Amino acid sequence: MRLEFRHVSKVFGSKAAVDNVSLSIEGAGFIGVIGRSGAGKSTLLRMINRLGDASSGQILFDDADILALSGRDKRDWQARCAMVFQQFNLVPRMDVASNVLHGLLGRRSTLSTLFNLWSEADIRRALGILDRLGIAEQAAKRAEALSGGQQQRVAIARALMQDPAIILADEPIASLDPMNAQVVMDALKRIQVEDGRMVIANLHTLDTARRYCDRVIGMRDGRVVFDGRPDQLTTGVARDIYGADASFSEAATSTEIGALGDDQEYAAAMLGD
Ligand SMILES: Nc1ncnc2c1ncn2[C@@H]1O[C@H](COP(=O)(O)OP(=O)(O)OP(=O)(O)O)[C@@H](O)[C@H]1O
C-alpha cells in the first residue's frame, strides 16, 4: 500500500491552500498532519478521497492515478479511504446501528438502503464493530443521545464498515474534552495497528501527534515544512511549524488533562492560535 503526492496544489482564488506538496506514505501506519489553523491540513486530506479536487499535480495509490477516477471507480475509491470528521456527521435521529450500516451506502442499491434492508450478515458485522469499539450497548439508541466521544466512535465504526485501506480523520478530537479525546485516539490507534490500516489524521495538538503517530507531517501556509518521526518534533521545530515566536509554549497546543491553565487558553489551543 503506497500513497504518493506529486507536486499537488490546490488554489482558491489567488491563494494556494496546498502549495506544491510532494510526499509518499508506504504501508500501514499512523500519520499525523499538524499546523496552525488555515495551514492547509483539511484541504490536503479532502483531496485524497476526492471531496475536493486538486488544482494541479498527481495523487497515486498503488500507482493508480486517483485524481483521474470518475463515476463508479471514484465511488469505489472513496469507499477505500473512509473519512471521519470533527463534527461526527452522523444522522442524529437515527439509531446507532443504522448509522454504522450507512457506511455501506456506496456499496449497495439505493432501493435496499431506502427501505433499510440490511442483510443479517451486515447487521452482525455492524454490531461486532460497535462491540470492538466498546459501544455495543448503545446500538439501539439514537445517535444524538450519545456523548461526543461515543458519537465519534460510531463515526469510526461507520468508517470501518467500509473496510477501508485508509482512514482519513479530519480533526477527529477537536470537539471533544480531553478524556473523550483520549478514548477516541486510543480507538483509532488500536484499529490502525490491529488491522494494518493507514490512518492519516489532522491534529491540532503536538502532544497528541507525539503520542499516537509514527510519522508527523507539519504544514505551514500550504507547504510541508516538517516530515519526520515524532521524537524529532522538538519545541524549536514546532515553533517553525506553528509560525510562533519565542513565547510559543508547548502547553498552548496541548490537550493533556490539567496541562492548560484555563478555558480561554484551551480554546486558543483548539483554534491553533
Ligand atoms: N472552499 C474554500 N474556499 C476558499 N478558501 C478556502 C476553502 N477551503 C479552504 N480555504 C482556505 O484555504 C486555506 C487552508 O484551509 P484548510 O481548511 O485546509 O486549513 P486547515 O489547516 O485545515 O485549518 P483548520 O485547522 O482551521 O481546519 C485557508 O486559508 C482557507 O481559508
The ligand as a Gaussian input file, in Angstrom:
#p B3LYP/6-31G(d) Opt

LIG

0 1
 N      -13.772000      26.276000      -0.040000
 C      -12.832000      27.212000       0.166000
 N      -12.900000      28.403000      -0.458000
 C      -11.960000      29.348000      -0.272000
 N      -10.881000      29.204000       0.539000
 C      -10.763000      28.049000       1.202000
 C      -11.727000      26.985000       1.061000
 N      -11.322000      25.952000       1.846000
 C      -10.191000      26.345000       2.445000
 N       -9.851000      27.594000       2.060000
 C       -8.663000      28.336000       2.505000
 O       -7.531000      27.511000       2.338000
 C       -6.635000      27.646000       3.437000
 C       -6.392000      26.297000       4.068000
 O       -7.592000      25.856000       4.703000
 P       -7.721000      24.452000       5.447000
 O       -9.113000      24.343000       5.930000
 O       -7.198000      23.392000       4.570000
 O       -6.722000      24.670000       6.652000
 P       -6.574000      23.809000       7.980000
 O       -5.112000      23.711000       8.251000
 O       -7.309000      22.538000       7.846000
 O       -7.251000      24.738000       9.056000
 P       -8.185000      24.352000      10.314000
 O       -7.258000      23.738000      11.296000
 O       -8.735000      25.661000      10.751000
 O       -9.238000      23.406000       9.794000
 C       -7.242000      28.670000       4.374000
 O       -6.690000      29.932000       4.104000
 C       -8.701000      28.647000       3.996000
 O       -9.286000      29.908000       4.234000

